[in-house]
Amino acid sequence: MPRSVAANCLPILLAIPLLAACGEDPRVVRAERARREVDAVAQQVTSAPRSPATGRWDEVQLTRRLVDAGLAPRADDSIPAHPRLPVRPVTLRVGSAHLLAWIFADSTSRRSVSATIDTLSAIPKGQPNPWAEPPMFVTQSNLIAVLVGGSDRQRERVRLAIEAGLPVPAR
């Protein structure tokens, strides 16, 4: 008795998803891994206790502000070459861009350092330019931030998220 066309095709139809799973696109795998990293950062930020309003930036507040702005930051160990400043930078990846943020003890300390920086090149005067692309330089309170790379829209969103500042303490 001859088998129907559907019966002949059934093994092939069942094998297609298995073959597709074996040859999964590496871009899809990377995108899924990045999505999990972003979700983990967002979960950490939203579940962390709120810092008291001091008007001074810290790493948690910076990350929270970027998450709230919909920018999906994630920790980034691949630090691009950068200027040497008195404090170690916080390094984040925001889309395809690198964000380096130097958080000082107070705004006076930050001002004394930022006064030595050329705002167009985002490097202290006299240091060689380490950036492969034009950087975006932002200061706010006790924070110096430099964003390298990214789209114009990402750059604007990061700038606005930082320049909006932090809540100030109640008097």
Sine and cosine of phi, psi and omega as CSV:
sin_phi,cos_phi,sin_psi,cos_psi,sin_omega,cos_omega
0.00,0.00,0.80,-0.59,-0.05,-1.00
-0.95,0.32,0.57,-0.82,0.03,-1.00
-0.99,0.14,0.51,-0.86,0.00,-1.00
-0.96,0.28,0.29,-0.96,0.02,-1.00
-0.87,0.48,-0.65,0.76,-0.01,-1.00
-0.89,0.46,-0.65,0.76,0.00,-1.00
-0.92,0.40,-0.58,0.81,0.03,-1.00
-0.94,0.34,-0.56,0.83,-0.05,-1.00
-0.99,0.11,-0.32,0.95,-0.07,-1.00
-0.83,0.56,-0.73,0.68,0.02,-1.00
-0.87,0.49,-0.59,0.81,0.01,-1.00
-0.93,0.38,-0.69,0.72,-0.01,-1.00
-0.90,0.44,-0.58,0.81,0.03,-1.00
-0.95,0.30,-0.49,0.87,-0.05,-1.00
-0.98,0.19,-0.40,0.92,-0.06,-1.00
-0.87,0.50,-0.76,0.65,0.03,-1.00
-0.88,0.48,-0.58,0.82,0.03,-1.00
-0.91,0.42,-0.67,0.74,0.04,-1.00
-0.91,0.41,-0.63,0.78,0.01,-1.00
-0.90,0.43,-0.62,0.78,-0.01,-1.00
-0.93,0.38,-0.58,0.81,0.00,-1.00
-0.93,0.38,-0.60,0.80,-0.05,-1.00
-0.97,-0.22,0.69,0.73,-0.05,-1.00
-0.89,0.45,0.67,-0.74,-0.04,-1.00
-0.90,0.44,0.80,-0.60,-0.01,-1.00
-0.88,0.48,-0.47,0.88,0.04,-1.00
-0.91,0.41,-0.61,0.79,0.03,-1.00
-0.92,0.39,-0.66,0.75,0.01,-1.00
-0.89,0.46,-0.72,0.70,0.01,-1.00
-0.89,0.45,-0.66,0.75,-0.01,-1.00
-0.90,0.43,-0.65,0.76,0.04,-1.00
-0.91,0.41,-0.67,0.74,0.03,-1.00
-0.90,0.45,-0.68,0.73,0.03,-1.00
-0.89,0.45,-0.64,0.77,0.01,-1.00
-0.89,0.46,-0.67,0.74,0.03,-1.00
-0.90,0.44,-0.65,0.76,0.03,-1.00
-0.89,0.46,-0.70,0.72,0.00,-1.00
-0.90,0.44,-0.70,0.71,0.02,-1.00
-0.88,0.48,-0.62,0.79,0.01,-1.00
-0.91,0.41,-0.67,0.74,0.04,-1.00
-0.90,0.44,-0.72,0.70,0.00,-1.00
-0.87,0.48,-0.64,0.77,0.02,-1.00
-0.91,0.42,-0.69,0.73,0.03,-1.00
-0.87,0.49,-0.70,0.72,-0.06,-1.00
-0.92,0.38,-0.70,0.72,-0.05,-1.00
-0.96,0.29,-0.45,0.90,0.00,-1.00
-1.00,-0.01,-0.22,0.98,0.01,-1.00
-0.94,0.33,0.59,-0.81,0.04,-1.00
-0.91,0.42,0.56,-0.83,0.00,-1.00
-0.93,0.37,0.70,-0.72,0.07,-1.00
-0.97,0.26,0.49,-0.87,0.07,-1.00
-0.90,0.43,0.54,-0.84,-0.02,-1.00
-0.95,0.31,0.97,-0.26,0.02,-1.00
-0.93,-0.36,-0.26,0.96,-0.09,-1.00
0.99,0.13,0.06,1.00,0.02,-1.00
-0.91,-0.42,0.66,-0.75,0.00,-1.00
-0.96,0.28,0.50,-0.86,0.27,-0.96
-0.64,-0.77,0.09,-1.00,-0.09,-1.00
-0.88,0.47,-0.65,0.76,-0.01,-1.00
-0.90,0.43,-0.69,0.73,-0.01,-1.00
-0.91,0.41,-0.62,0.78,0.04,-1.00
-0.89,0.46,-0.75,0.66,-0.01,-1.00
-0.89,0.46,-0.69,0.72,0.02,-1.00
-0.86,0.50,-0.70,0.72,-0.01,-1.00
-0.88,0.47,-0.66,0.75,0.02,-1.00
-0.93,0.36,-0.64,0.77,0.06,-1.00
-0.89,0.45,-0.71,0.71,0.01,-1.00
-0.89,0.46,-0.47,0.89,0.04,-1.00
-0.99,0.11,0.03,1.00,0.05,-1.00
0.97,0.23,0.44,0.90,-0.10,-0.99
-1.00,-0.09,-0.17,0.99,0.08,-1.00
0.80,0.61,0.86,0.50,0.04,-1.00
-0.96,0.28,0.44,-0.90,0.12,-0.99
-0.55,-0.83,0.49,-0.87,-0.01,-1.00
-0.84,0.54,0.58,-0.82,-0.06,-1.00
-0.67,-0.74,0.91,-0.40,-0.01,-1.00
-1.00,0.10,-0.23,0.97,-0.03,-1.00
-1.00,0.06,0.95,0.30,-0.06,-1.00
-0.92,0.38,0.83,-0.56,0.10,-0.99
-0.95,0.31,0.29,-0.96,0.07,-1.00
-0.82,0.57,0.63,-0.77,-0.08,-1.00
-0.48,-0.88,0.32,-0.95,0.02,-1.00
-0.92,0.39,0.47,-0.88,0.05,-1.00
-1.00,0.03,0.88,-0.48,0.04,-1.00
-0.86,-0.52,0.24,-0.97,-0.08,-1.00
-0.90,0.44,-0.29,0.96,0.04,-1.00
-0.87,-0.49,0.43,-0.90,0.00,-1.00
-0.97,0.23,0.67,-0.74,-0.02,-1.00
-0.98,0.19,0.50,-0.86,0.22,-0.97
-1.00,0.07,0.77,-0.64,-0.05,-1.00
-0.89,-0.45,0.81,-0.59,0.00,-1.00
-0.77,-0.64,0.43,-0.90,0.13,-0.99
-0.96,-0.27,0.78,-0.63,0.05,-1.00
-0.82,-0.57,0.99,-0.15,-0.12,-0.99
0.89,0.45,-0.81,-0.59,0.01,-1.00
-1.00,-0.05,0.01,1.00,-0.07,-1.00
-0.99,-0.14,0.44,-0.90,0.13,-0.99
-0.98,-0.18,0.73,-0.68,0.10,-0.99
-0.91,-0.42,0.85,-0.53,0.11,-0.99
-0.93,-0.36,0.79,-0.61,-0.04,-1.00
-0.78,-0.63,0.84,-0.54,0.06,-1.00
-0.98,-0.19,0.87,-0.49,-0.06,-1.00
-0.95,-0.31,0.90,-0.44,-0.04,-1.00
-1.00,-0.09,0.25,-0.97,-0.01,-1.00
-0.89,0.45,-0.58,0.81,0.00,-1.00
-0.41,-0.91,0.11,-0.99,-0.06,-1.00
-0.94,0.33,-0.46,0.89,0.03,-1.00
-0.91,0.41,-0.69,0.72,0.05,-1.00
-0.88,0.47,-0.69,0.72,0.01,-1.00
-0.89,0.46,-0.69,0.73,-0.02,-1.00
-0.88,0.47,-0.63,0.77,-0.01,-1.00
-0.90,0.43,-0.55,0.84,0.04,-1.00
-0.99,0.17,-0.72,0.70,-0.06,-1.00
-0.92,0.40,-0.36,0.93,0.06,-1.00
-0.92,0.39,-0.36,0.93,-0.01,-1.00
-1.00,-0.05,-0.02,1.00,-0.11,-0.99
-0.98,-0.19,0.71,-0.71,0.12,-0.99
-0.97,0.24,0.89,-0.45,-0.12,-0.99
-0.94,0.35,-0.34,0.94,0.04,-1.00
-0.98,0.18,-0.61,0.79,-0.01,-1.00
-0.99,-0.14,-0.23,0.97,0.01,-1.00
0.87,0.49,0.55,0.84,0.07,-1.00
-0.73,-0.68,0.49,-0.87,0.07,-1.00
-0.88,0.47,0.60,-0.80,0.01,-1.00
-0.84,0.55,0.73,-0.68,0.02,-1.00
0.99,-0.10,-0.27,0.96,0.04,-1.00
-1.00,0.00,0.52,-0.85,0.03,-1.00
-0.93,0.36,0.49,-0.87,-0.02,-1.00
-0.97,0.24,0.91,-0.41,-0.03,-1.00
-1.00,0.00,-0.16,0.99,-0.17,-0.99
-0.99,0.14,0.70,-0.71,0.08,-1.00
-0.99,0.17,-0.42,0.91,-0.01,-1.00
-0.77,-0.64,0.31,-0.95,0.05,-1.00
-0.89,0.45,0.77,-0.64,-0.02,-1.00
-1.00,0.04,0.30,-0.95,0.15,-0.99
-0.93,-0.37,0.80,-0.61,-0.09,-1.00
-0.94,-0.33,0.80,-0.61,-0.01,-1.00
-0.70,-0.72,0.69,-0.72,0.14,-0.99
-0.82,-0.58,0.52,-0.85,0.06,-1.00
-0.29,-0.96,0.85,-0.53,0.00,-1.00
0.80,0.60,-0.91,-0.42,-0.05,-1.00
-0.98,-0.18,0.38,0.93,-0.12,-0.99
-0.85,-0.53,0.72,-0.69,0.24,-0.97
-0.91,-0.42,0.79,-0.61,0.03,-1.00
-0.81,-0.59,0.64,-0.77,0.07,-1.00
-0.77,-0.64,0.82,-0.57,0.04,-1.00
-0.94,-0.33,0.81,-0.59,0.00,-1.00
-0.89,-0.46,0.82,-0.57,0.00,-1.00
1.00,0.03,-0.20,-0.98,0.01,-1.00
1.00,0.05,0.21,-0.98,0.01,-1.00
-0.99,0.15,0.25,-0.97,0.05,-1.00
-0.86,0.50,-0.62,0.79,0.00,-1.00
-0.91,0.42,-0.70,0.71,0.04,-1.00
-0.87,0.49,-0.70,0.72,-0.03,-1.00
-0.87,0.49,-0.70,0.72,0.00,-1.00
-0.91,0.42,-0.67,0.74,-0.01,-1.00
-0.91,0.42,-0.64,0.77,0.05,-1.00
-0.90,0.43,-0.73,0.68,-0.01,-1.00
-0.85,0.52,-0.73,0.68,-0.01,-1.00
-0.91,0.42,-0.63,0.78,0.00,-1.00
-0.89,0.45,-0.62,0.78,-0.03,-1.00
-0.99,0.17,-0.71,0.70,-0.05,-1.00
-0.91,0.40,-0.34,0.94,0.04,-1.00
-0.90,0.44,-0.39,0.92,0.05,-1.00
0.98,0.19,-0.06,-1.00,-0.03,-1.00
-0.93,-0.38,0.33,-0.94,0.10,-0.99
-0.88,0.48,0.61,-0.79,0.03,-1.00
-1.00,-0.09,0.43,-0.91,-0.03,-1.00
-0.91,0.42,0.52,-0.85,0.05,-1.00
-0.94,0.34,0.57,-0.82,-0.03,-1.00
-0.99,-0.16,0.00,0.00,0.00,0.00
